[in-house]
Amino acid sequence: MKGPVSLPALDVSNLHHRYGDREALRGLSFSVPAGEIFGLLGPNGGGKTTLFRIVSTLMRPTSGKVLVCGDDVTRHPDRVRRRLGVVFQVPALDVRLTVEENLTHQGHLYGLRGRPLATRIAAALERLGLADRARDLVSTLSGGLQRRAELAKALLHQPEVFVLDEPTTGLDPGARRDVWRHLLALRDRGGTSVVLTTHLMDEAARCDRVGIIHEGRLVAIGSPQALTAALGADVITIATGDSAGLAARVGDRFGVKADVFDEEIRIERDRAHEFVPELVEAFPGEIEAVTFGKPTLEDVFMHHTGKRLH
């Protein structure tokens, strides 16, 4: 006899959203299974934040459907809010209150009081390594500690799905690693589903799966390893004084697609170690530097969008 089928943590179906004449989301569809860390990778203005606001029930979509653990964000926003923990890009802590006071007010919003609330606050602070800072004013905390307090606040009501908009923006490398340590622990120890938006390649590479969003469309989805492996070919980058001119001549000479990104030529080609000597010999004195290697997530993004992620 089969056990119960687990609903997806997030299910997005044919989602559209318009701001006047501008279409921010154009038929977005994807699903995130329970217990996964899923990252949406894309530039600012690509549609990530619009999707985040719809998922977190702050905005109604123009059309399409979003389900969080089976509950429709438009029809049942109250149910969805109880299932979601949300961390916004802009801090949502009251800096004039202590860490504990911030969590207390958050608990009240979810109907928590007395001993049950105190127990949850203590557990959240312990989990995020903030037990000794509970009575410190938020204004006295470093950026990394404030982000940890944001995580503790959003996790207080024990959500099934944790959504974060650019969670490490403005943090130093050490604080970013700290945030990620806690996100991985949420998945591994508690089975919490994590959905985050990011424009950082190294952050996307830590996710179980990544969706690349570009101009409101999902152009690729899969594990970081699968996405890079799908490119197959090596990636060659050429520095030269005349990138547009040399790219055209390389394309004509070798029958390859040579794109220009930020004044550098980029080519996808099998067996790059054999091709590079031919390339240098064919255009003596014109190539200032050439590198090659296996594709990265940035290469995947450029392959699917024709642009570099800035």
C-alpha positions as CSV (number, residue, x, y, z in Angstrom):
1,M,0.0,0.0,0.0
2,K,1.5,3.3,-1.1
3,G,2.0,6.1,1.4
4,P,0.6,9.7,0.9
5,V,2.0,11.7,-2.0
6,S,3.8,14.8,-0.8
7,L,2.6,18.0,-2.4
8,P,5.1,20.3,-4.0
9,A,6.4,23.0,-1.7
10,L,5.8,25.5,-4.6
11,D,3.9,25.0,-7.8
12,V,3.9,27.9,-10.4
13,S,1.7,27.5,-13.5
14,N,1.6,29.8,-16.5
15,L,2.2,32.9,-14.4
16,H,1.8,36.3,-16.0
17,H,2.1,39.7,-14.4
18,R,1.9,43.2,-16.0
19,Y,2.8,46.6,-14.8
20,G,0.8,48.7,-17.2
21,D,2.2,48.0,-20.7
22,R,5.3,46.1,-19.3
23,E,5.0,42.4,-18.9
24,A,7.2,41.4,-16.0
25,L,6.3,37.6,-16.0
26,R,5.6,35.8,-19.2
27,G,4.1,32.4,-18.7
28,L,6.4,31.2,-15.9
29,S,5.9,27.5,-14.9
30,F,8.0,25.4,-12.5
31,S,7.6,23.2,-9.4
32,V,9.7,22.8,-6.3
33,P,9.4,19.5,-4.4
34,A,9.4,19.4,-0.6
35,G,12.7,19.5,1.1
36,E,14.7,21.2,-1.7
37,I,16.7,24.4,-1.9
38,F,15.7,26.0,-5.1
39,G,17.3,29.2,-6.4
40,L,16.0,31.6,-9.0
41,L,19.0,33.2,-10.8
42,G,18.6,36.3,-12.8
43,P,19.5,40.0,-13.1
44,N,17.6,42.8,-11.4
45,G,14.5,43.6,-13.4
46,G,14.3,40.1,-14.7
47,G,11.1,39.2,-12.8
48,K,12.5,37.6,-9.7
49,T,11.2,40.1,-7.2
50,T,7.7,40.2,-8.9
51,L,7.5,36.4,-8.5
52,F,8.7,36.7,-4.9
53,R,5.9,39.2,-4.1
54,I,3.3,37.0,-5.6
55,V,4.5,33.9,-3.8
56,S,4.5,35.8,-0.5
57,T,0.9,37.0,-1.1
58,L,1.9,40.7,-1.3
59,M,0.7,40.9,-4.9
60,R,-2.0,39.3,-7.1
61,P,-0.8,38.0,-10.4
62,T,-2.4,39.2,-13.7
63,S,-3.1,35.5,-14.5
64,G,-1.9,32.0,-13.8
65,K,-1.7,30.1,-10.6
66,V,0.7,29.7,-7.6
67,L,0.2,27.0,-5.0
68,V,2.2,26.7,-1.8
69,C,1.9,23.2,-0.3
70,G,-1.4,22.9,-2.3
71,D,-2.9,26.2,-1.2
72,D,-3.6,28.9,-3.8
73,V,-1.9,32.2,-3.0
74,T,-4.8,34.2,-4.4
75,R,-7.8,32.2,-3.1
76,H,-6.3,31.3,0.3
77,P,-3.7,33.8,1.2
78,D,-4.2,33.4,5.0
79,R,-3.4,29.6,4.7
80,V,-0.4,30.4,2.6
81,R,1.0,32.9,5.1
82,R,0.9,30.3,7.8
83,R,2.9,27.9,5.7
84,L,5.5,30.5,4.6
85,G,8.5,32.1,6.3
86,V,9.6,35.2,4.4
87,V,12.8,37.1,4.5
88,F,12.8,40.3,2.3
89,Q,15.7,41.9,0.6
90,V,15.2,45.0,2.7
91,P,15.5,44.3,6.5
92,A,12.2,44.0,8.3
93,L,13.4,44.2,11.9
94,D,12.6,47.1,14.2
95,V,16.1,48.4,15.1
96,R,14.8,50.2,18.2
97,L,13.7,46.9,19.8
98,T,15.8,44.0,21.1
99,V,16.1,40.7,19.2
100,E,13.8,39.0,21.6
101,E,11.2,41.8,21.4
102,N,11.2,41.6,17.6
103,L,10.5,37.8,17.8
104,T,7.8,38.4,20.5
105,H,5.9,40.7,18.2
106,Q,6.3,38.3,15.3
107,G,4.9,35.5,17.5
108,H,1.9,37.6,18.4
109,L,1.0,38.0,14.7
110,Y,0.7,34.2,14.5
111,G,-1.4,33.9,17.7
112,L,1.5,32.7,19.9
113,R,1.5,33.7,23.5
114,G,2.9,32.8,26.9
115,R,5.1,29.7,27.4
116,P,4.7,28.2,23.9
117,L,5.9,31.5,22.4
118,A,8.8,31.8,24.9
119,T,9.8,28.2,24.1
120,R,9.8,28.9,20.4
121,I,11.8,32.1,20.8
122,A,14.4,30.3,22.9
123,A,14.7,27.5,20.3
124,A,14.9,29.9,17.3
125,L,17.6,32.0,19.0
126,E,19.6,28.9,20.0
127,R,19.3,27.5,16.4
128,L,20.6,30.7,14.9
129,G,23.4,31.2,17.5
130,L,21.7,34.3,19.0
131,A,20.9,33.1,22.5
132,D,23.5,35.4,24.0
133,R,22.2,38.4,22.0
134,A,18.5,38.1,22.8
135,R,18.4,41.3,24.8
136,D,20.6,43.4,22.5
137,L,19.1,46.2,20.5
138,V,19.0,45.2,16.8
139,S,20.7,48.6,16.0
140,T,23.8,47.4,17.8
141,L,24.2,44.2,15.8
142,S,26.4,43.6,12.8
143,G,24.8,43.1,9.3
144,G,25.4,39.3,9.6
145,L,23.8,39.1,13.1
146,Q,20.9,41.1,11.9
147,R,20.4,38.7,9.0
148,R,20.5,35.8,11.5
149,A,17.8,37.6,13.5
150,E,15.7,38.0,10.4
151,L,16.0,34.2,9.8
152,A,15.0,33.5,13.4
153,K,12.0,35.8,13.1
154,A,10.8,34.2,9.9
155,L,11.2,30.7,11.2
156,L,9.4,31.3,14.5
157,H,6.0,29.9,13.4
158,Q,7.8,26.8,12.0
159,P,6.9,27.3,8.3
160,E,7.0,24.5,5.8
161,V,8.4,26.7,3.0
162,F,11.0,29.4,3.5
163,V,11.3,32.1,0.8
164,L,14.1,34.6,0.7
165,D,14.7,37.6,-1.7
166,E,18.4,38.1,-2.2
167,P,19.2,36.8,1.3
168,T,22.9,37.8,1.5
169,T,22.7,41.2,-0.2
170,G,25.2,43.6,1.5
171,L,26.8,40.9,3.7
172,D,30.5,40.3,3.9
173,P,31.8,36.8,2.7
174,G,31.9,35.4,6.3
175,A,28.3,36.5,7.0
176,R,27.2,35.0,3.7
177,R,28.7,31.7,4.5
178,D,27.0,31.8,7.9
179,V,23.6,32.4,6.4
180,W,24.1,29.5,4.0
181,R,25.2,27.2,6.8
182,H,21.8,27.8,8.4
183,L,19.9,27.4,5.2
184,L,21.5,24.0,4.6
185,A,20.8,22.9,8.1
186,L,17.1,23.8,7.7
187,R,16.9,21.5,4.7
188,D,19.0,18.7,6.2
189,R,17.7,18.6,9.7
190,G,14.2,19.9,9.4
191,G,13.2,19.1,5.8
192,T,12.2,22.7,5.3
193,S,11.8,23.7,1.6
194,V,13.9,26.8,0.7
195,V,13.1,29.1,-2.3
196,L,15.4,32.0,-2.9
197,T,16.2,34.6,-5.5
198,T,19.8,35.6,-6.2
199,H,22.0,37.3,-8.8
200,L,25.1,35.6,-7.4
201,M,26.6,32.7,-9.2
202,D,28.3,31.1,-6.2
203,E,25.1,31.3,-4.3
204,A,23.1,29.6,-7.1
205,A,25.7,26.9,-7.2
206,R,24.9,25.9,-3.6
207,C,21.2,25.2,-4.5
208,D,19.8,21.7,-5.2
209,R,18.3,23.1,-8.4
210,V,18.4,26.4,-10.2
211,G,15.9,28.2,-12.5
212,I,17.4,30.8,-14.7
213,I,14.9,33.7,-15.2
214,H,15.3,36.2,-18.0
215,E,12.9,38.9,-19.1
216,G,10.1,37.2,-17.2
217,R,10.6,33.7,-18.7
218,L,12.2,30.6,-17.3
219,V,14.9,29.8,-19.8
220,A,16.6,26.8,-18.0
221,I,16.1,24.7,-14.9
222,G,18.0,21.9,-13.3
223,S,20.7,21.1,-10.8
224,P,23.9,23.3,-11.2
225,Q,25.8,20.2,-12.3
226,A,23.2,19.2,-14.9
227,L,22.9,22.7,-16.3
228,T,26.7,23.0,-16.8
229,A,27.0,19.5,-18.2
230,A,24.3,20.2,-20.7
231,L,26.5,22.7,-22.4
232,G,28.9,19.9,-23.2
233,A,31.6,22.0,-25.0
234,D,34.5,23.8,-23.4
235,V,34.3,27.6,-23.1
236,I,37.0,29.7,-24.7
237,T,37.5,33.4,-23.9
238,I,39.6,35.7,-26.0
239,A,40.9,39.2,-25.2
240,T,41.8,41.3,-28.2
241,G,41.9,44.9,-29.3
242,D,39.2,44.4,-31.9
243,S,36.7,42.0,-30.4
244,A,33.8,42.6,-32.9
245,G,36.1,42.4,-35.9
246,L,38.0,39.3,-34.7
247,A,34.8,37.5,-33.7
248,A,33.4,37.8,-37.2
249,R,36.7,36.6,-38.8
250,V,37.0,33.7,-36.3
251,G,33.4,32.7,-37.1
252,D,34.1,32.8,-40.8
253,R,37.4,30.9,-40.6
254,F,36.3,28.1,-38.3
255,G,32.5,28.0,-38.7
256,V,31.9,28.6,-35.0
257,K,29.6,31.0,-33.1
258,A,31.8,33.7,-31.6
259,D,29.9,36.1,-29.3
260,V,31.2,39.3,-27.7
261,F,30.6,40.0,-24.0
262,D,32.2,43.0,-22.4
263,E,34.8,43.4,-25.2
264,E,35.8,39.7,-24.9
265,I,35.1,37.0,-27.4
266,R,33.4,33.8,-26.1
267,I,33.3,30.5,-28.0
268,E,31.8,27.1,-27.1
269,R,33.9,24.4,-28.6
270,D,34.7,20.7,-28.0
271,R,38.4,19.8,-27.3
272,A,39.4,23.4,-26.7
273,H,43.0,22.4,-25.9
274,E,43.4,21.4,-29.6
275,F,41.5,24.3,-31.0
276,V,43.3,27.1,-29.2
277,P,46.7,26.5,-30.9
278,E,44.9,26.6,-34.3
279,L,43.2,29.8,-33.3
280,V,46.4,31.6,-32.2
281,E,48.2,30.4,-35.3
282,A,45.4,31.7,-37.6
283,F,45.5,35.2,-36.1
284,P,49.1,35.9,-35.1
285,G,49.5,39.1,-33.0
286,E,45.8,39.8,-32.7
287,I,45.0,37.7,-29.6
288,E,46.2,39.3,-26.4
289,A,45.1,36.5,-24.1
290,V,43.1,33.3,-24.3
291,T,41.7,31.1,-21.6
292,F,39.5,28.0,-21.7
293,G,37.8,25.6,-19.3
294,K,34.7,23.7,-18.4
295,P,31.5,25.7,-18.4
296,T,30.2,27.4,-15.2
297,L,26.7,28.6,-14.2
298,E,27.7,32.0,-15.6
299,D,28.4,30.3,-19.0
300,V,25.0,28.6,-18.8
301,F,23.3,32.0,-18.2
302,M,25.1,33.6,-21.1
303,H,24.3,30.6,-23.3
304,H,20.6,30.9,-22.7
305,T,20.2,34.7,-22.5
306,G,23.0,36.1,-24.8
307,K,23.9,38.4,-21.9
308,R,26.3,38.4,-19.0
309,L,24.7,38.5,-15.5
310,H,25.7,41.8,-13.8
